[in-house]
Amino acid sequence: MISRLPDASAGLGLRRVLLDALQALPAEAPPPFDFLECAPENWIGVGGKFGAAFDALAARHPIACHGLSLSLGGTAPLDETFLARVRRFLERYQVPLYSEHLSYCADDGQLYDLLPIPFTEEAVRHVAARIRQVQDLLGRRIAVENVSYYAAPYQAMPEAEFVNAVLAEADCDLLLDVNNVFVNAINHGYDAHGFLARMPGARIVGYHVAGHYDEAEDLKVDTHGAPVKDQVWALLAETYRLHGVRPTLLERDFNFPPLPVLLDEVAAIRRLQREALAAAPQAAHG
C-alpha cells in the first residue's frame, strides 16, 4: 500500500543540478523538506552516477512525480508503451502522487512546450476520456494541473468552468498551481481570488508555487527561474484558507541559487501551512 503525502508537507523539485547539494545534507538531521518531486521522463532508465544518486535520495525521501509529455489534450494516441514504463517507475519508488498538465505538448513529435486546450465541451469530453485511459493503464488516480498560457484558443466557457468540467468528467484530482493562477489572472484579466474560490476543494491533492518574470505590468511569464513573489505567497495563504492545507511544492527550473536559499522558500511554505492550521485546524483532513 502506497502511503499518501501528509497534508502539511512541503517539497522541492528535484533537478540534476541539485543532486550533489541534496546528497550532502546530513542524514542524521531532520530533512528541510518533506518530499522531492521529479518528472519521471527525466529518470526512467537512467543509470550510472545519476541513477545511483536518484536511488539514494529516493531511499531517504518520498518521491512525487509530475509528468511532462503525456499530451493529455493532444489528438495522437496515448503512448501505452511509455505509460507502462511510467507505471513500473511509480510502483518501484512507491510514488504517492502522480500528476500531469491540462495541456498538450505533441503533434507528430514533441513540441517541448505546454500548449493550451480550447475551453469547449468537445475538449472536455476528449481530454477526460484520455485521462480515464491513463488512469486505467496506470492503475491509479492521477491529478491534472492548471497550466499557464499566453495565447487563448477558442473559449466557449471560462477557464474555471473548463477545469471543473474536466475533473468531473474524468473523475480525477487537481494539482492546483497557485503561481499559474496569478500569472493567468494578470495576463487574461480575470480575478485570481474568484478563480480559486471556484476550484473544487475536495479534488485538490496538492499545490505548486514558483517564481515568474514581470515582463510588464499586464504581462507575466511563468519561468520557474526566480524567487516566489510576495503576491503569490499571499495567494497561497488564501488558498490554504479556502481549500485547506495540502502537500505544496516549490518549483525551480533554472537560475538556481545556493540550496540554502531554496530551502528558505520551502521553510516559507511550512510556515504558511502552520499558520493556516493554527487559524483553522479543521482545514486538515489527514
N, C-alpha and C positions, 0 to 999 in steps of 0.2 A: 504494500500500500504506500503510495507516494504521499508524503506529508505536504500540506499546504504551507505557504509562507505565512507567518504571523501578520495580522493586520498592521500592527505597529512595527514595521520594519522598513529600513532604508537601504537601498542598494546602489551599486556603482556599475556603470557599463564597463565590461571587460574589453580592453583593446590591447593589441600586442605590444604597443609602446609602453604599457603599464606593467608588463609581466615581471620584469626584474624588481621593480619597486614593491609590487604586491608580494612577491615571494620573500622579500627581505623583511616584511613585517614580522615582529616576534611572535612565534607560535604560542607562547605562554601568556601573552597579553590578550585581553578581550578585543575581538576584532572591531575596527572602527566602522564597519558596515555589516549588514545582516545577510546580504546575498550579493552575488555578481550576476550580471546579465550579459549574454552573448548572442550573436547571430549564428545559428547552427551551421549555416552555409560556410562560415569562415573557419570552422573547426572540424567538420566531418572529414575523416580520412587524414587529418594532419598528424604526422608522426615526428620523430626526431626531437630536437630541443624544445620546439614549441608545443608539440603534443605532450611531452613529459611535463612541461610547466603547467599546461592546462589540467592534466590529470592531478597534479599535486594540489593545485588550487581547488579543484572540484572535490578533493578528499577533505578539504578543510572548510569549505563554504558551500551553501546551497547555490545551485546554478539555475537561473531562469533563462528563457530563450525568447528572442524577439526576431522573427524571420524577416527576410528582405526580398525574397524572389518568388513567392507563390503566385503573384499577379492575380489576386482574387477577383479583380474587376475585368480581367482580360477575356479574350474570346478563344485563345488557343486551349486545347485540352490540358487539364492539370497533369503535371509530370508525376505519374504514380511511382515511377522508379525512385525519383528523388524523395517523394513523400515516405516511401518505405525506409529510406536511409535516415530521414528525419525521425521517424518513429523509433528506429533502433537507437539513435543518439539520445532521444528523450528518455527512453527506458534505461539505457546504460547509465546515465547520470541522474536518474530519478528526478527529472525536471518537474517542479511543481506547477509552473505556469509557462505556457507557450502562446505567443501572440503573433499576429501578422498585421499588415497595413490594409486599411479600407481604401484600396487604390489599385492601379495596375502598373506593371513595370516591364511588360514584354509584348512584343509584336513581331513574330518571326525572329526572335532573338531578344536578349536582354537590352533594355533601354537605359539602364543604370540611372533611373530616376523614378520617383513615386508620383504618378500622374493621376489627376482627379477623375472621378467617375461622374457621369451626368446624374443629377438628382431626379430620377424618374421612377415610376412604378415598374417599368420594364427592367431597369437596372437593379431595383430592389430584388425582384424575383431571380434575376440572373446571378447576382452576387451571392444571395442567400443560398441558392442551390449549390454553388461551388463551395461555400463554407460548410454546408452539410456534408458534401462529399469528402472534404478534407477531414472533418471530424470522424466520419466513418472509417476512412483509411488510417487515421492516427489512433483510433480507438479512445478518443478523449475529447472533451470540450476544448475549444480554443477561445481566445479573446481577439477582437479586432480593434485596431487603434484608429481614431480620428486623425486625419493627416492634414498637414499644411498644404495650401495650394495657392497659386498666383493667377492662373487663368481659370475662369469658371465656365465649364461647359454647360449645356442646357440645364436649367434648374426649374423643374416643374413644382418643386417643393423646397422649403428651406432646408439647410444642412442638418439642423437638429432633428427635423421630422424624418429625413432620409436615414440618418444614423439609427434612430429608434425603430424605423420600419425594417431595416436590415437585421438588427439584433433580434427583433421579434420573429421575423420570418425564418431566420436561420436557427433560432434558439441557441445563440452563442453569447459570450460575455464581452465586456467592453474594457479595453485598456484606455483610460482617458488621459490624453496628453494635454496638460494644462498650458504649456507654452504654445502648442498649436492653436488652442482656443484663443489665446491672447493675440497671436500673430494674425490669425484669420479674421478676428473681430476688427482689428485695425485696418487690415488690407481690404476687407469687403464691407466694412461699415455696418456691422451688427453689434449687438450688446453682448459682451462676453458673459456677464452675470446672468442674463436671461438664457443664454445657451446652456450654461452649467446647470441652471435650475431645471431645464428640460431633459437632462440626461437621466436615464433610468438607474437610480442608485443601487437597486437590487442586482443589477448585472455588472456593476463595476468591480473588477478584481484587482485593479492596480492603477497607479498613476505614473506618468513621466513628467519630469521637468528638465529644462535645458536652457541654454543661452541662445540669443538671437542677435542679429545685426540690424541696427537702426539705419536703414538706407535713407529714409526721410520721415517726416512726421506721420505721413499716412502710408508708409511702406516699410514693413518689417520682413526680414529674411531669416527663416528658421535654419540657422547654420550649425548648431551644436558646437560652436567654436569659441564661446565666450562664457563668462560667468552668468548665472541666472540673474535676471533683472529684478529690482525691488517690486515692480508691478506684478511679476509672475509669482514671486514669493507670496505676495498678498492674495493673489488669485488662488494659489494652492491652499492657503489658510482658509479662504472662503469655501473652497471645495470640500475640505475636511468638515467644515461646519454643516454644509449642505448634505453631504453623502456619507460622511464618516471617514475614519482613518483606514487606509488600505496600504499595502506594500507600495513604496514610492521609489522610483529610480532616478538617479542623476545621470543624464546622458552628456557625454563629451566625445567628440569625434576627431578634433584636431586643435592646434594651438594649445597643447597641453601644458598646464603649469606643473610645478612640482606636486607630487602626490599629496603632501600635507594640505595644499591649497584646495584640491578636490575634496579631500576628506573634511575640510571645514564646511563645504557645501552639503556633504552628507550629514554632518552634525547639525546643520541648519534644518534639514528635513526632520531629523529626530526631535529637535526642539519644537518645531511646529506640531509634530504629532503629539508630543507630551502636553503641549498647551491645549490642543483640541480635546484630548481625552480628559484633561483636568476640568475643562469648561463643560464638557458634555460626555460623561463616562458611558452613556448609552450608545455613543457613536460607534463603539467597537462591537463587533459581532463574533469575535473568535479570539 
